[in-house]
Amino acid sequence: MLHKKPKMYGVSTLGERGQIVVPAKLREEMKLEKGDNFVFVSKGHFIGMIREDDMTGMLKEMLGQIEDFKKE
């Protein structure tokens, strides 16, 4: 798998109600839409987010691969 260089899209401030604005360019490139659900993960001070549907698909794929390894 090829690793792409990380991109920076700007800075956002955590609001009073715990909301963060995702920069417009990132929303456009990732095709993020109002109502999308996200899973948040963290490790140390790193925080990441992934669309819930993408996370579900990734986990199903990984479980399938584990089952294939078990059969071998």
MDAnalysis code that builds the backbone (N, CA, C; Angstrom):
import MDAnalysis as mda
import numpy as np

u = mda.Universe.empty(216, n_residues=72, atom_resindex=np.repeat(np.arange(72), 3), trajectory=True)
u.add_TopologyAttr("name", ["N", "CA", "C"] * 72)
u.add_TopologyAttr("resid", np.arange(1, 73))
u.add_TopologyAttr("resname", ["MET", "LEU", "HIS", "LYS", "LYS", "PRO", "LYS", "MET", "TYR", "GLY", "VAL", "SER", "THR", "LEU", "GLY", "GLU", "ARG", "GLY", "GLN", "ILE", "VAL", "VAL", "PRO", "ALA", "LYS", "LEU", "ARG", "GLU", "GLU", "MET", "LYS", "LEU", "GLU", "LYS", "GLY", "ASP", "ASN", "PHE", "VAL", "PHE", "VAL", "SER", "LYS", "GLY", "HIS", "PHE", "ILE", "GLY", "MET", "ILE", "ARG", "GLU", "ASP", "ASP", "MET", "THR", "GLY", "MET", "LEU", "LYS", "GLU", "MET", "LEU", "GLY", "GLN", "ILE", "GLU", "ASP", "PHE", "LYS", "LYS", "GLU"])
u.atoms.positions = np.array([
    [0.842, -1.176, 0.000],
    [0.000, 0.000, 0.000],
    [0.891, 1.244, 0.000],
    [0.573, 2.177, -0.852],
    [1.340, 3.410, -0.918],
    [0.851, 4.382, 0.143],
    [1.792, 5.017, 0.803],
    [1.426, 6.009, 1.815],
    [1.532, 7.388, 1.201],
    [0.486, 8.160, 1.345],
    [0.486, 9.527, 0.845],
    [0.983, 10.448, 1.937],
    [1.571, 11.561, 1.497],
    [1.996, 12.579, 2.455],
    [0.776, 13.151, 3.149],
    [0.874, 13.402, 4.445],
    [-0.257, 14.041, 5.124],
    [-0.508, 15.432, 4.547],
    [-1.763, 15.836, 4.508],
    [-2.129, 17.172, 4.048],
    [-2.663, 17.960, 5.234],
    [-2.396, 19.249, 5.231],
    [-2.968, 20.132, 6.242],
    [-4.044, 20.965, 5.569],
    [-5.157, 21.130, 6.269],
    [-6.295, 21.841, 5.703],
    [-6.646, 23.108, 6.460],
    [-5.974, 23.373, 7.561],
    [-6.281, 24.575, 8.317],
    [-6.400, 24.261, 9.798],
    [-6.859, 25.230, 10.532],
    [-6.999, 25.128, 11.981],
    [-8.459, 25.380, 12.331],
    [-8.959, 24.640, 13.314],
    [-10.333, 24.816, 13.765],
    [-10.321, 24.909, 15.286],
    [-11.270, 25.629, 15.851],
    [-11.355, 25.829, 17.297],
    [-12.534, 25.051, 17.856],
    [-12.331, 24.398, 18.982],
    [-13.408, 23.696, 19.668],
    [-14.339, 24.731, 20.271],
    [-15.619, 24.691, 19.892],
    [-16.588, 25.666, 20.372],
    [-17.129, 25.326, 21.749],
    [-17.945, 26.218, 22.282],
    [-18.533, 26.057, 23.615],
    [-19.303, 24.755, 23.754],
    [-19.969, 24.320, 22.700],
    [-20.786, 23.107, 22.749],
    [-20.016, 21.877, 22.276],
    [-18.680, 21.975, 22.182],
    [-17.861, 20.835, 21.792],
    [-17.825, 20.573, 20.300],
    [-18.226, 21.533, 19.498],
    [-18.263, 21.352, 18.052],
    [-16.990, 21.869, 17.400],
    [-16.590, 21.176, 16.337],
    [-15.431, 21.572, 15.532],
    [-15.891, 21.686, 14.088],
    [-15.476, 22.734, 13.408],
    [-15.809, 22.910, 11.999],
    [-14.741, 22.213, 11.167],
    [-15.181, 21.341, 10.255],
    [-14.256, 20.673, 9.332],
    [-14.020, 21.641, 8.175],
    [-12.761, 21.970, 7.882],
    [-12.477, 22.933, 6.817],
    [-13.146, 22.556, 5.486],
    [-13.639, 23.563, 4.768],
    [-14.398, 23.366, 3.532],
    [-13.640, 22.525, 2.512],
    [-12.355, 22.793, 2.315],
    [-11.587, 22.049, 1.306],
    [-11.533, 20.556, 1.647],
    [-11.382, 20.240, 2.933],
    [-11.370, 18.842, 3.364],
    [-12.748, 18.206, 3.153],
    [-13.816, 18.937, 3.498],
    [-15.180, 18.429, 3.280],
    [-15.402, 18.119, 1.803],
    [-14.920, 19.010, 0.944],
    [-15.086, 18.810, -0.504],
    [-14.303, 17.600, -0.986],
    [-13.013, 17.525, -0.621],
    [-12.156, 16.422, -1.085],
    [-12.646, 15.065, -0.586],
    [-13.156, 15.022, 0.645],
    [-13.612, 13.770, 1.242],
    [-15.094, 13.509, 0.976],
    [-15.748, 14.457, 0.284],
    [-17.175, 14.359, -0.019],
    [-18.001, 14.145, 1.257],
    [-17.669, 14.917, 2.295],
    [-18.397, 14.855, 3.553],
    [-19.691, 15.639, 3.398],
    [-20.759, 15.087, 3.949],
    [-22.067, 15.728, 3.818],
    [-22.750, 15.859, 5.171],
    [-23.638, 16.822, 5.261],
    [-24.437, 17.014, 6.461],
    [-25.131, 15.693, 6.796],
    [-25.076, 15.298, 8.053],
    [-25.721, 14.063, 8.485],
    [-24.814, 12.844, 8.482],
    [-23.595, 12.954, 7.905],
    [-22.651, 11.837, 7.960],
    [-22.322, 11.542, 9.429],
    [-22.223, 10.260, 9.764],
    [-21.845, 9.849, 11.119],
    [-20.388, 9.414, 11.123],
    [-19.688, 9.711, 12.227],
    [-18.272, 9.416, 12.320],
    [-17.935, 8.659, 13.596],
    [-16.899, 7.831, 13.501],
    [-16.314, 7.168, 14.656],
    [-15.022, 7.932, 14.955],
    [-14.820, 8.278, 16.225],
    [-13.606, 8.982, 16.627],
    [-12.690, 8.011, 17.351],
    [-11.401, 8.067, 17.022],
    [-10.393, 7.229, 17.667],
    [-9.264, 8.130, 18.151],
    [-8.568, 7.666, 19.170],
    [-7.437, 8.459, 19.652],
    [-6.316, 7.548, 20.105],
    [-5.125, 8.075, 20.047],
    [-3.934, 7.428, 20.583],
    [-3.024, 8.560, 21.032],
    [-2.796, 8.619, 22.331],
    [-2.041, 9.751, 22.846],
    [-2.793, 11.030, 22.542],
    [-2.110, 11.979, 21.928],
    [-2.749, 13.247, 21.584],
    [-3.291, 13.270, 20.158],
    [-3.183, 12.146, 19.450],
    [-3.721, 12.060, 18.091],
    [-5.206, 11.740, 18.165],
    [-6.027, 12.450, 17.402],
    [-7.453, 12.179, 17.284],
    [-7.751, 12.000, 15.796],
    [-8.408, 10.919, 15.468],
    [-8.793, 10.674, 14.088],
    [-10.284, 10.424, 13.995],
    [-10.820, 10.581, 12.810],
    [-12.236, 10.299, 12.598],
    [-12.396, 9.572, 11.275],
    [-13.364, 8.655, 11.242],
    [-13.647, 7.891, 10.034],
    [-15.162, 7.764, 9.925],
    [-15.672, 7.838, 8.708],
    [-17.110, 7.675, 8.522],
    [-17.540, 6.329, 9.097],
    [-18.670, 6.334, 9.755],
    [-19.181, 5.110, 10.381],
    [-19.327, 3.981, 9.358],
    [-19.871, 4.275, 8.179],
    [-20.043, 3.254, 7.143],
    [-18.701, 2.692, 6.683],
    [-17.699, 3.566, 6.546],
    [-16.372, 3.110, 6.134],
    [-15.742, 2.224, 7.205],
    [-15.933, 2.586, 8.475],
    [-15.390, 1.796, 9.570],
    [-16.051, 0.419, 9.599],
    [-17.367, 0.394, 9.444],
    [-18.090, -0.876, 9.434],
    [-17.602, -1.767, 8.298],
    [-17.453, -1.195, 7.108],
    [-16.959, -1.958, 5.961],
    [-15.555, -2.486, 6.181],
    [-14.699, -1.642, 6.751],
    [-13.318, -2.044, 7.007],
    [-13.272, -3.198, 8.011],
    [-14.070, -3.108, 9.071],
    [-14.089, -4.170, 10.076],
    [-14.628, -5.478, 9.500],
    [-15.676, -5.405, 8.675],
    [-16.208, -6.615, 8.036],
    [-15.156, -7.263, 7.143],
    [-14.427, -6.434, 6.403],
    [-13.373, -6.946, 5.520],
    [-12.271, -7.621, 6.337],
    [-11.881, -6.997, 7.437],
    [-10.837, -7.569, 8.285],
    [-11.292, -8.895, 8.893],
    [-12.550, -8.957, 9.338],
    [-13.069, -10.209, 9.889],
    [-13.076, -11.311, 8.834],
    [-13.408, -10.961, 7.606],
    [-13.368, -11.924, 6.510],
    [-11.961, -12.440, 6.273],
    [-10.991, -11.550, 6.334],
    [-9.595, -11.961, 6.142],
    [-9.136, -12.883, 7.266],
    [-9.574, -12.596, 8.493],
    [-9.213, -13.451, 9.627],
    [-9.804, -14.846, 9.411],
    [-11.051, -14.914, 8.972],
    [-11.671, -16.213, 8.707],
    [-10.924, -16.962, 7.614],
    [-10.474, -16.258, 6.576],
    [-9.694, -16.892, 5.511],
    [-8.385, -17.448, 6.048],
    [-7.712, -16.699, 6.935],
    [-6.464, -17.185, 7.526],
    [-6.700, -18.445, 8.356],
    [-7.827, -18.481, 9.053],
    [-8.150, -19.641, 9.883],
    [-8.337, -20.902, 9.028],
    [-8.869, -20.716, 7.820],
    [-9.130, -21.851, 6.917],
    [-7.846, -22.402, 6.327],
    [-6.820, -21.597, 6.253],
    [-5.552, -22.016, 5.620],
    [-4.773, -22.977, 6.484],
])
